[in-house]
Amino acid sequence: MKYLPCLLLLLSPVFVSASHNDKENLGDDIVEEFAVPVLFGVDISNVRSDFGDPRGGGTRLHEGQDFLVPKGTPVVSPTKAIVTRVGTWESAGKHVYTANPGGETFAYLHLDEWADIEVGDRLDVGDYIGTVGDTGNAAPGSYHLHFETIDKHDVANDPYPRMTKEFSLEDKMDFLDDIFRDRRDDAEYAQLLLNAFPEVFKQAVDEDIDLPRAIEKLMDYEPEEEVPTVDRDVLMQQIAQLRLQLQILLLKQRILQLQSGV
C-alpha cells in the first residue's frame, strides 16, 4: 500500500501552467471574436450552441461546444496561445489545454492525435493542435471536438457567440501546409483529407489557391485535350492524292461504260 500514493500521482493528469511572464505576453484582453478551431467540415452558419445542454442522463451540463466532423480533421489554435497541458484522461480522452489572451484557458478534448507540441510551446493563430477523434467518454465512432473557453476565474463560458467566422480557404491551405511539415505520414493523411473533404480542395484548385504538396500529388487532374497541329504541305499532298484517286476511279468507271456500250 505504501506505493499507492505514487501510483495515483503517476495516473493523474499533469497540468503545468505557463509562467506568469508568458501569460502577460499574451495580453490582458480576451479575444472577442475568433474563427472556428476545426479546419474543415464546419459551416458556421449551421452551428448552434450546445453549451448548457444536459449530459450524462441529466447529471451534468455541457460546458463547451461540440463540432461533429470526420475522424482526423485537423484542429488549430484560433488565437495566439501557450500550451499548458498535453495528456490523456478518462473523460476528456486525449486533450490539449492552452493559456490564451486575457487569462483565458482553451481546452480541446477527445482528440485522436496530438500535434508535435509540448507544455510551454507558443502557438500562433492557425498552429496545429491535433486531430478530431472519439477518445475518452465520447461514444465510439462519434468523432467530434469538444472545445471549451474557461475564464481566469476557472469558469467555463459559452464559446459559440465569439466564433463568428471560419478561416479563409487560403489560410486553411497555408495552415495545412504547416501541418504536413509536422507529420510523417504525408500520403496517408493527404488521402484521408481528400476522401473526407474533396469539395474543399476542388474549390481551392478552382480559385487557383496553392495546395500543400502532399495533397497536390494525389489530386486527379484531367489533362486538357491537345489540339493536333496540321502541316500545310502534308495536307496539300493528301488532297492531291485524293484528287488523283478520284480521277482514276472516274476513269475506270468511264472505261466500264464504254465497254458495256452505255
Secondary structure, DSSP 8 states (H G I E B T S, - for coil): -TTHHHHHHHHS-------HHHHHHT-SS--S-EE-SB-SS--GGG----TT-EETTTTEE--SEEEE--TT-EEE-SS-EEEEEEEEETTTEEEEEEEEGGGEEEEEEEEEEE-S--TT-EE-TT-EEEEEB--TTS-TT--EEEEEEE-TTS-EE--GGGEEE---HHHHHHHHHHHHHT-S-HHHHHHHHHHH-HHHHHHHHHTT----HHHHHH-------------HHHHHHHHHHHHHHHHHHHHHHHHHHHHTT-
